[in-house]
């Protein structure tokens, strides 16, 4: 691949992050995301929260888009009251990333949602979320692993045709699927682990964290689609 496609990755927005002698508000991203993009053959660029009205212009400059993991989606976004176990809202991220998703879908830009990113994709298309499930975040701050089974004939199964052990850390999940979305992988307990939008475009969401693994196949699929 001579011209590496430009892959935008959304970021966290934290009120106080520490590095060196500094503790400041920061737009940040775990290094696993850009490293995975780079290893898969892409150029990574960070997309910190911005005015949602600028999302289409940002997406127009990209070849592919990744919506990263992070805090819980605000339940008001899908018409629900917050469960006591739902985390505090990240409204700037919600607004910006939903606008990015809508712009990517409108433009046909290849799109990968990771964990929260998959949940936001579902919400953007009118779906809902389960606000708490057990067994997918066993130890606070530690990624666990569990098996994911692909649905034959799906985009995801074309990338990873076998049952795979994946790194996961989440306590929310897809409930009602958004319009047009299809489930393309499940955990052993029936949790939806991947969703996709069938059609000519490349739109995939995964509930786990491929940036915490050495398996490049999901990100390589995005980068190939972005390069074509």
N, C-alpha and C positions, 0 to 999 in steps of 0.2 A: 504494500500500500504506500504509494509515493506521497500523496497528499492526504495527510491524516485528517479525518473529519473532526469538526469542532463540536464538542459535547458539553453543553451547559449543565451544571449541577447546582441545585438550590442549596442554600446554607441555613444553618442555625442563626439566630440572633439572640445573644446572651447579654444580660445586663452587667455582668461582671465576670470577665475571664482573666486568668493570671498567666503571665509569661515574663521571664526575666524579672525586672523590678516593677513591672506594670500590672495594674488591675483596672481594666477599662471595659466599657461596652464593646462587644466584638461580634462581627459576622464571622462564623467559623465553620469548619467542615472537618470531620475525621479524615485523616490522610488516606484511609483505605479507599475512599471514593476516587480521588484523582489517580491513585496508583492503579486501581482496577481499570479505569478508563485508559490509562497509558499502556498498561500491559495488554489490553485488548486491541490496541492500535489507534486510539483516538487522542486528541488534544483536549485536556480538561480546562474549563473555565468556570469560575464560581459566580453564582447569581444570587447575591444577597437580596433580602426583601427591598422592594421598591414600590413606587406608585403602580397599582394594578393596571392603570391606563397605559403603562409603558411595556406591558408584557408582550403584546404582539410584535412591537419593534424589536424587543430582545430576541424573541423566538425566530424572527426573520433572519437574524444573523447567525443562527445555529444550524448545524446539520443534525443534531440529536439532542434530546433533553432527558435528564435524570431528575426526578423529584426524590430527595433524600429522606431518610428516616428522621424521627424526632418526636416531639411531644404529641399528646392526644389532639385530635381534631375537635374543635368546639362543637358540642352536641347541637347547638342551635343551627348549625350549618345543615343538619339533616332532620330538623324539626323535633328534636328530643330534649327532654330535661336532663341535666347532668346527673349522673350517678355519683354518689359520694366518693367512689374510688377513681373517678376520672380526674386527670390532672388539670392544672390551671390552663386557661386558653392562651394560645399563641396567635393572636388575631392578625398581626402583621404578616406572619408566615402564611396563615390560612388564606388571607385575601390575595397575596402575591402568588402563591403556588397554585391556587385555584385558577387564577387568571392565566398563569403559564400553561396549565393543562388545557384550558379552553382554547388558548391561542395555538398550541401544538396540534390539538385535534382539528381545528379549523384549517390549519395550514398543511396538514398531512405530515408533520415533522415526527420522525420516530421518537417514541416516548417510553421510558421505563420508570415505573414507580416502585420505590423500595420501602417496605413496611408502612410507615405513615403515608408515603407516596402512593402506595396501592390503595390505601383507605381513602385518600383524597380523590383519587381517580374515580373510585366507586361513588363517593359523595357528589363529585362534579357531574356525574351522569344520573343523579337522582336516587342513588342507593342509600342504605342506612348501615350503621355499625352496631355491633355488640360492644357495650362499653366495658365489660370485664369478663375475661375467661381465665381459668386457672390452668397451670401446667405449661405455659409457654414463656414464662420468665421466672425461673425457679429461685435464682439468687440475685438480689439487687446488684446491678452494675456488672453482671457476668453473663456473657452469651452462653446459652445452652445449645444443644443440638437435638434434632429429631428428624424422623424420616418424612419425606414428601413423595407422594405418588402422582405421576402425571396422568392426565386424561388423554388417551390415545387420539391422534388426529388433530391435536391442538398445536398452536405455535410453540408453546412451551415444550410439549412432548417432542417436537421436531428438534429442539435444542438439547434437551435432556430426556432421552427416551426411557431411562430406567428409574427405579426408585432411588432417591438420593438423600443422604444425610446433610442437613443444612444448618447453619448457625442462625439462631433465632432469639429475639428478645422483644416480646410484646405482650400486652394484656388486653388489647382490643382486636377485633376482627370484623370481617365483612358479615353483615346480616342479610338484608335484601340486596340483591345485585342491582346495580345501576342499569339504565336502559341500554340494551345492545351488548352488554358485557356477558361473557361466558366464563364459568369457572374452569380452570385448566390444570389445577393440582389440588390435592387434599392432604391434610395430615391424617394420622391414624384415628384421631378422635372426631373426624369429620369437618374440622376447621378448613375453610377455604384458604388455600395457601398461594394460589396464583389466579389472576383474572386476565382476560384479554378481550380485545375488541375485534371480532372477526371482520374480515374485509381486506381491501387492497393495502391498507396502511400497516404499520408496525407499532402496536400498542400493547404493552404487557405490564402487569403489576405483580410483584412477588412479595409475600408477607415476611420473608426472611431477609437476611443481610448478606448478599453476595460479596460486599466489600470486606467482610471478615473471613473470607475463604480464599482458597487458591484456585477454585473452579472458575474459569473464564467464560464458560459457554453462554451464560445469559448476557453478560456485557458484550461479548464478541458478537452476539446476534444483533444487539442494538447498533454497534459500531459498523457492522456490515451493511445494515439497512441505511444508516446515516451516510455511508460512502457511496451508495448506489444512486 
